[in-house]
Amino acid sequence: MEELICSVEFLRGASELVARVSSEAGGVREYRAPSTGAVIDQVVNDLQEEFEASPST
């Protein structure tokens, strides 16, 4: 059975990219950066830390 563990949205602003991440463990948070690579790095690092710290089922 599949279970939704997080949701990620990427939005393009006038001068930056915005990522909105939502998960049960971390709640809703937002990241902003001037480049796509920078905001994706922030999201990946955050989710990696969150899922490594959470117990697997």
N, CA, C and O atoms as a GROMACS GRO file, in nm:
protein
  228
    1MET      N    1   0.084  -0.118   0.000
    1MET     CA    2   0.000   0.000   0.000
    1MET      C    3   0.088   0.125   0.000
    1MET      O    4   0.187   0.131   0.073
    2GLU      N    5   0.054   0.220  -0.079
    2GLU     CA    6   0.129   0.346  -0.087
    2GLU      C    7   0.072   0.447   0.010
    2GLU      O    8  -0.048   0.450   0.038
    3GLU      N    9   0.161   0.531   0.060
    3GLU     CA   10   0.122   0.633   0.157
    3GLU      C   11   0.195   0.762   0.124
    3GLU      O   12   0.316   0.761   0.102
    4LEU      N   13   0.124   0.873   0.120
    4LEU     CA   14   0.184   1.003   0.095
    4LEU      C   15   0.267   1.043   0.215
    4LEU      O   16   0.215   1.051   0.327
    5ILE      N   17   0.397   1.070   0.193
    5ILE     CA   18   0.484   1.108   0.305
    5ILE      C   19   0.524   1.254   0.299
    5ILE      O   20   0.561   1.313   0.401
    6CYS      N   21   0.517   1.314   0.180
    6CYS     CA   22   0.544   1.458   0.171
    6CYS      C   23   0.489   1.512   0.040
    6CYS      O   24   0.461   1.439  -0.054
    7SER      N   25   0.475   1.644   0.039
    7SER     CA   26   0.430   1.714  -0.080
    7SER      C   27   0.526   1.830  -0.104
    7SER      O   28   0.563   1.902  -0.011
    8VAL      N   29   0.567   1.846  -0.229
    8VAL     CA   30   0.661   1.953  -0.264
    8VAL      C   31   0.603   2.031  -0.382
    8VAL      O   32   0.564   1.973  -0.482
    9GLU      N   33   0.599   2.163  -0.368
    9GLU     CA   34   0.554   2.252  -0.476
    9GLU      C   35   0.668   2.347  -0.509
    9GLU      O   36   0.735   2.399  -0.420
   10PHE      N   37   0.691   2.369  -0.637
   10PHE     CA   38   0.789   2.467  -0.681
   10PHE      C   39   0.716   2.579  -0.754
   10PHE      O   40   0.636   2.553  -0.845
   11LEU      N   41   0.743   2.703  -0.713
   11LEU     CA   42   0.679   2.820  -0.772
   11LEU      C   43   0.787   2.916  -0.819
   11LEU      O   44   0.889   2.933  -0.752
   12ARG      N   45   0.765   2.979  -0.932
   12ARG     CA   46   0.861   3.076  -0.982
   12ARG      C   47   0.812   3.216  -0.952
   12ARG      O   48   0.704   3.257  -0.996
   13GLY      N   49   0.893   3.291  -0.876
   13GLY     CA   50   0.863   3.430  -0.846
   13GLY      C   51   0.934   3.519  -0.946
   13GLY      O   52   0.996   3.470  -1.040
   14ALA      N   53   0.925   3.649  -0.927
   14ALA     CA   54   0.987   3.744  -1.019
   14ALA      C   55   1.139   3.730  -1.021
   14ALA      O   56   1.201   3.738  -1.127
   15SER      N   57   1.199   3.710  -0.905
   15SER     CA   58   1.345   3.703  -0.899
   15SER      C   59   1.397   3.582  -0.824
   15SER      O   60   1.517   3.572  -0.800
   16GLU      N   61   1.309   3.489  -0.788
   16GLU     CA   62   1.354   3.372  -0.714
   16GLU      C   63   1.260   3.255  -0.735
   16GLU      O   64   1.148   3.270  -0.783
   17LEU      N   65   1.307   3.138  -0.698
   17LEU     CA   66   1.227   3.018  -0.700
   17LEU      C   67   1.186   2.988  -0.557
   17LEU      O   68   1.266   3.001  -0.464
   18VAL      N   69   1.061   2.947  -0.538
   18VAL     CA   70   1.009   2.916  -0.406
   18VAL      C   71   0.970   2.769  -0.404
   18VAL      O   72   0.907   2.720  -0.497
   19ALA      N   73   1.007   2.700  -0.296
   19ALA     CA   74   0.965   2.562  -0.276
   19ALA      C   75   0.885   2.555  -0.147
   19ALA      O   76   0.929   2.606  -0.044
   20ARG      N   77   0.769   2.494  -0.153
   20ARG     CA   78   0.687   2.471  -0.035
   20ARG      C   79   0.683   2.321  -0.010
   20ARG      O   80   0.643   2.242  -0.096
   21VAL      N   81   0.726   2.282   0.109
   21VAL     CA   82   0.732   2.141   0.146
   21VAL      C   83   0.637   2.118   0.262
   21VAL      O   84   0.634   2.196   0.357
   22SER      N   85   0.561   2.012   0.254
   22SER     CA   86   0.469   1.976   0.360
   22SER      C   87   0.487   1.828   0.392
   22SER      O   88   0.483   1.744   0.302
   23SER      N   89   0.506   1.797   0.520
   23SER     CA   90   0.514   1.658   0.564
   23SER      C   91   0.455   1.649   0.703
   23SER      O   92   0.447   1.748   0.775
   24GLU      N   93   0.415   1.529   0.741
   24GLU     CA   94   0.356   1.510   0.872
   24GLU      C   95   0.457   1.541   0.982
   24GLU      O   96   0.422   1.605   1.081
   25ALA      N   97   0.579   1.498   0.966
   25ALA     CA   98   0.681   1.518   1.069
   25ALA      C   99   0.730   1.663   1.076
   25ALA      O  100   0.753   1.716   1.185
   26GLY      N  101   0.748   1.726   0.960
   26GLY     CA  102   0.807   1.860   0.958
   26GLY      C  103   0.711   1.974   0.941
   26GLY      O  104   0.750   2.091   0.949
   27GLY      N  105   0.584   1.944   0.916
   27GLY     CA  106   0.487   2.050   0.893
   27GLY      C  107   0.509   2.116   0.758
   27GLY      O  108   0.564   2.056   0.666
   28VAL      N  109   0.465   2.239   0.746
   28VAL     CA  110   0.479   2.315   0.621
   28VAL      C  111   0.596   2.412   0.636
   28VAL      O  112   0.604   2.485   0.735
   29ARG      N  113   0.684   2.414   0.538
   29ARG     CA  114   0.794   2.510   0.538
   29ARG      C  115   0.819   2.556   0.396
   29ARG      O  116   0.778   2.492   0.299
   30GLU      N  117   0.888   2.668   0.386
   30GLU     CA  118   0.910   2.731   0.255
   30GLU      C  119   1.058   2.768   0.241
   30GLU      O  120   1.122   2.814   0.336
   31TYR      N  121   1.109   2.748   0.122
   31TYR     CA  122   1.248   2.780   0.091
   31TYR      C  123   1.250   2.874  -0.029
   31TYR      O  124   1.169   2.861  -0.120
   32ARG      N  125   1.344   2.967  -0.028
   32ARG     CA  126   1.357   3.062  -0.138
   32ARG      C  127   1.503   3.072  -0.178
   32ARG      O  128   1.592   3.073  -0.093
   33ALA      N  129   1.527   3.080  -0.307
   33ALA     CA  130   1.664   3.096  -0.356
   33ALA      C  131   1.658   3.156  -0.496
   33ALA      O  132   1.558   3.143  -0.566
   34PRO      N  133   1.766   3.223  -0.536
   34PRO     CA  134   1.768   3.287  -0.668
   34PRO      C  135   1.783   3.187  -0.783
   34PRO      O  136   1.754   3.221  -0.898
   35SER      N  137   1.829   3.065  -0.753
   35SER     CA  138   1.848   2.968  -0.862
   35SER      C  139   1.776   2.837  -0.831
   35SER      O  140   1.752   2.803  -0.715
   36THR      N  141   1.743   2.766  -0.935
   36THR     CA  142   1.674   2.638  -0.921
   36THR      C  143   1.758   2.541  -0.841
   36THR      O  144   1.707   2.476  -0.749
   37GLY      N  145   1.886   2.530  -0.874
   37GLY     CA  146   1.973   2.436  -0.805
   37GLY      C  147   1.982   2.463  -0.656
   37GLY      O  148   1.983   2.369  -0.576
   38ALA      N  149   1.988   2.589  -0.617
   38ALA     CA  150   2.000   2.625  -0.476
   38ALA      C  151   1.876   2.586  -0.397
   38ALA      O  152   1.888   2.533  -0.287
   39VAL      N  153   1.758   2.612  -0.450
   39VAL     CA  154   1.636   2.578  -0.376
   39VAL      C  155   1.616   2.427  -0.373
   39VAL      O  156   1.569   2.374  -0.272
   40ILE      N  157   1.649   2.358  -0.479
   40ILE     CA  158   1.637   2.212  -0.479
   40ILE      C  159   1.734   2.150  -0.378
   40ILE      O  160   1.698   2.056  -0.308
   41ASP      N  161   1.855   2.203  -0.369
   41ASP     CA  162   1.951   2.154  -0.269
   41ASP      C  163   1.896   2.171  -0.129
   41ASP      O  164   1.911   2.080  -0.046
   42GLN      N  165   1.833   2.284  -0.100
   42GLN     CA  166   1.775   2.308   0.033
   42GLN      C  167   1.667   2.204   0.064
   42GLN      O  168   1.663   2.149   0.174
   43VAL      N  169   1.580   2.180  -0.033
   43VAL     CA  170   1.470   2.085  -0.013
   43VAL      C  171   1.525   1.944   0.007
   43VAL      O  172   1.482   1.874   0.099
   44VAL      N  173   1.617   1.902  -0.076
   44VAL     CA  174   1.674   1.768  -0.066
   44VAL      C  175   1.743   1.748   0.068
   44VAL      O  176   1.723   1.645   0.133
   45ASN      N  177   1.823   1.844   0.110
   45ASN     CA  178   1.893   1.833   0.238
   45ASN      C  179   1.795   1.822   0.354
   45ASN      O  180   1.813   1.740   0.444
   46ASP      N  181   1.692   1.905   0.353
   46ASP     CA  182   1.593   1.904   0.460
   46ASP      C  183   1.520   1.770   0.465
   46ASP      O  184   1.506   1.711   0.572
   47LEU      N  185   1.472   1.723   0.352
   47LEU     CA  186   1.398   1.597   0.349
   47LEU      C  187   1.488   1.478   0.385
   47LEU      O  188   1.443   1.386   0.453
   48GLN      N  189   1.611   1.482   0.341
   48GLN     CA  190   1.704   1.374   0.375
   48GLN      C  191   1.722   1.366   0.526
   48GLN      O  192   1.715   1.258   0.584
   49GLU      N  193   1.745   1.480   0.591
   49GLU     CA  194   1.759   1.483   0.736
   49GLU      C  195   1.632   1.435   0.806
   49GLU      O  196   1.638   1.359   0.902
   50GLU      N  197   1.517   1.480   0.756
   50GLU     CA  198   1.390   1.442   0.817
   50GLU      C  199   1.366   1.291   0.808
   50GLU      O  200   1.329   1.229   0.908
   51PHE      N  201   1.388   1.233   0.691
   51PHE     CA  202   1.356   1.091   0.674
   51PHE      C  203   1.463   1.000   0.734
   51PHE      O  204   1.432   0.886   0.770
   52GLU      N  205   1.585   1.046   0.746
   52GLU     CA  206   1.688   0.966   0.814
   52GLU      C  207   1.660   0.963   0.964
   52GLU      O  208   1.692   0.864   1.030
   53ALA      N  209   1.602   1.070   1.018
   53ALA     CA  210   1.577   1.079   1.161
   53ALA      C  211   1.447   1.007   1.201
   53ALA      O  212   1.431   0.969   1.317
   54SER      N  213   1.355   0.988   1.107
   54SER     CA  214   1.227   0.927   1.141
   54SER      C  215   1.238   0.775   1.134
   54SER      O  216   1.309   0.721   1.049
   55PRO      N  217   1.167   0.706   1.223
   55PRO     CA  218   1.169   0.558   1.220
   55PRO      C  219   1.094   0.508   1.097
   55PRO      O  220   0.990   0.563   1.060
   56SER      N  221   1.145   0.406   1.036
   56SER     CA  222   1.077   0.347   0.919
   56SER      C  223   0.973   0.248   0.967
   56SER      O  224   0.987   0.186   1.072
   57THR      N  225   0.868   0.236   0.886
   57THR     CA  226   0.760   0.146   0.925
   57THR      C  227   0.763   0.020   0.845
   57THR      O  228   0.679  -0.067   0.865
   0.00000   0.00000   0.00000
